[in-house]
Amino acid sequence: MQSLDVISVNFWQIVISLANLTILFLILKKLLFKPVQNVLEQRQKTLDSKYEAADKSVAEAEENKLAWEEKLRNAEETADNIIKEASEDAKNHSNRIVAEARSNAESIIRQAQNAAELERRSAEEDIKREIVDVSTALTEKILGREINMQDHHEMINSFIAGIGDEE
């Protein structure tokens, strides 16, 4: 029977152990559960606020990214417009320079033509004078007398008019 005492179940001992366990549970609950639960709630609030801040930061970063992309597109458009305007200005400037060069060339050509015309007229006048001098000298020798100026001019003019008609 001794072996049964070792294996036997003592009802009062179980009840006392359960009572001890219940009292210990209530004491621990009263002293530790609330503070631990408060610490856990604080940690959860901290985590929630950090997640909210992270979500806000992500949203702001996305907004900033979109804003910068828009600014970049606008800057590219502005750069394209500036380049286009600069090339148009350069083309217009080039056209003005070419037009001025043509105008200057035409002016130089006109001046050269006028100068050539004046030179030709001067040469004609010189030739006429030489012809008059030579014809006067020949006429005086042929006629053996001196011709007055009016006769001389009439003869020269008729001779020159005849030369001009032959050409």
C-alpha positions as CSV (number, residue, x, y, z in Angstrom):
1,M,0.0,0.0,0.0
2,Q,2.8,2.2,0.2
3,S,3.1,2.4,-3.4
4,L,-0.4,3.7,-3.6
5,D,0.4,6.6,-1.4
6,V,3.0,7.9,-3.8
7,I,0.6,7.6,-6.7
8,S,-2.5,8.8,-4.9
9,V,-4.2,12.1,-5.6
10,N,-4.7,14.4,-2.7
11,F,-7.8,16.5,-3.4
12,W,-7.0,19.2,-0.9
13,Q,-3.6,19.7,-2.3
14,I,-5.0,20.2,-5.8
15,V,-7.5,22.7,-4.5
16,I,-4.8,24.6,-2.6
17,S,-2.6,24.6,-5.7
18,L,-5.4,25.9,-7.8
19,A,-6.2,28.6,-5.2
20,N,-2.5,29.6,-5.1
21,L,-2.5,29.7,-8.9
22,T,-5.6,31.8,-9.0
23,I,-4.3,34.2,-6.4
24,L,-1.0,34.5,-8.2
25,F,-2.8,35.1,-11.5
26,L,-4.9,37.9,-10.0
27,I,-2.0,39.5,-8.3
28,L,0.1,39.4,-11.5
29,K,-2.9,40.6,-13.5
30,K,-3.4,43.5,-11.2
31,L,0.3,44.4,-11.0
32,L,1.7,43.5,-14.4
33,F,-1.0,43.1,-17.0
34,K,-2.2,46.7,-17.1
35,P,1.3,48.2,-17.2
36,V,2.4,45.7,-19.8
37,Q,-0.7,46.3,-21.8
38,N,-0.1,50.1,-21.6
39,V,3.5,49.6,-22.8
40,L,2.2,47.5,-25.7
41,E,-0.5,50.1,-26.6
42,Q,2.2,52.9,-26.5
43,R,4.4,50.8,-28.8
44,Q,1.5,50.2,-31.1
45,K,0.7,53.9,-31.2
46,T,4.3,54.7,-31.9
47,L,4.4,52.2,-34.7
48,D,1.1,53.5,-36.1
49,S,2.3,57.1,-36.1
50,K,5.6,56.0,-37.8
51,Y,3.6,54.2,-40.4
52,E,1.4,57.2,-41.0
53,A,4.5,59.5,-41.2
54,A,6.1,57.0,-43.7
55,D,2.9,57.0,-45.7
56,K,2.8,60.8,-45.7
57,S,6.4,60.9,-46.8
58,V,5.8,58.5,-49.6
59,A,2.8,60.5,-50.7
60,E,4.8,63.8,-50.6
61,A,7.6,62.2,-52.4
62,E,5.3,61.0,-55.1
63,E,3.8,64.5,-55.4
64,N,7.2,66.0,-55.5
65,K,8.2,63.5,-58.2
66,L,5.2,64.4,-60.3
67,A,5.9,68.2,-59.8
68,W,9.5,67.8,-60.8
69,E,8.6,65.7,-63.8
70,E,6.1,68.5,-64.8
71,K,8.8,71.1,-64.3
72,L,11.3,69.1,-66.3
73,R,8.8,68.8,-69.2
74,N,8.2,72.5,-69.0
75,A,11.9,73.2,-69.0
76,E,12.4,71.0,-72.0
77,E,9.6,72.7,-73.8
78,T,11.1,76.1,-72.9
79,A,14.5,75.0,-74.0
80,D,13.1,73.8,-77.3
81,N,11.2,77.1,-77.8
82,I,14.4,79.1,-77.0
83,I,16.4,77.0,-79.5
84,K,13.7,77.4,-82.1
85,E,13.6,81.2,-81.6
86,A,17.4,81.4,-81.7
87,S,17.6,79.5,-84.9
88,E,14.8,81.6,-86.4
89,D,16.6,84.8,-85.3
90,A,19.9,83.5,-86.7
91,K,18.1,82.7,-90.0
92,N,16.5,86.1,-90.2
93,H,19.9,87.8,-89.4
94,S,21.5,85.7,-92.1
95,N,18.8,86.7,-94.6
96,R,19.3,90.4,-93.6
97,I,23.1,90.1,-94.1
98,V,22.6,88.4,-97.5
99,A,20.1,91.1,-98.6
100,E,22.5,93.8,-97.5
101,A,25.3,92.2,-99.3
102,R,23.2,91.9,-102.5
103,S,22.1,95.5,-102.1
104,N,25.7,96.6,-101.7
105,A,26.8,94.5,-104.6
106,E,24.1,96.0,-106.8
107,S,25.1,99.5,-105.7
108,I,28.7,98.8,-106.5
109,I,27.7,97.4,-109.9
110,R,25.6,100.5,-110.6
111,Q,28.5,102.8,-109.5
112,A,30.9,100.9,-111.7
113,Q,28.5,101.1,-114.7
114,N,28.0,104.8,-114.1
115,A,31.8,105.3,-113.8
116,A,32.2,103.3,-117.0
117,E,29.6,105.4,-118.8
118,L,31.3,108.6,-117.6
119,E,34.6,107.3,-118.8
120,R,33.1,106.3,-122.1
121,R,31.6,109.8,-122.5
122,S,34.8,111.4,-121.5
123,A,36.7,109.3,-124.0
124,E,34.2,110.2,-126.7
125,E,34.6,113.9,-125.9
126,D,38.4,113.5,-126.1
127,I,38.1,111.7,-129.4
128,K,35.8,114.4,-130.7
129,R,38.3,117.1,-129.7
130,E,41.1,115.3,-131.3
131,I,39.1,114.9,-134.5
132,V,38.2,118.5,-134.4
133,D,41.8,119.5,-134.0
134,V,43.0,117.2,-136.7
135,S,40.2,118.1,-139.1
136,T,40.8,121.8,-138.5
137,A,44.5,121.4,-139.3
138,L,43.6,119.4,-142.4
139,T,41.0,121.8,-143.5
140,E,43.3,124.8,-143.1
141,K,45.9,123.1,-145.2
142,I,43.4,122.0,-147.8
143,L,41.7,125.3,-148.1
144,G,44.8,127.4,-147.4
145,R,43.0,129.7,-145.2
146,E,41.7,129.9,-141.7
147,I,38.1,128.9,-141.0
148,N,36.1,130.9,-138.5
149,M,34.7,129.1,-135.4
150,Q,31.2,128.9,-136.6
151,D,32.0,127.3,-139.9
152,H,34.4,125.0,-138.1
153,H,31.8,123.8,-135.6
154,E,29.2,123.2,-138.3
155,M,31.6,121.0,-140.3
156,I,32.7,119.1,-137.2
157,N,29.2,118.5,-136.0
158,S,28.0,117.2,-139.4
159,F,31.1,115.0,-139.6
160,I,30.5,113.6,-136.1
161,A,26.8,113.1,-136.8
162,G,27.8,111.1,-139.9
163,I,30.2,108.9,-137.9
164,G,27.5,108.2,-135.3
165,D,25.1,107.2,-138.0
166,E,27.5,104.8,-139.5
167,E,28.0,102.9,-136.3
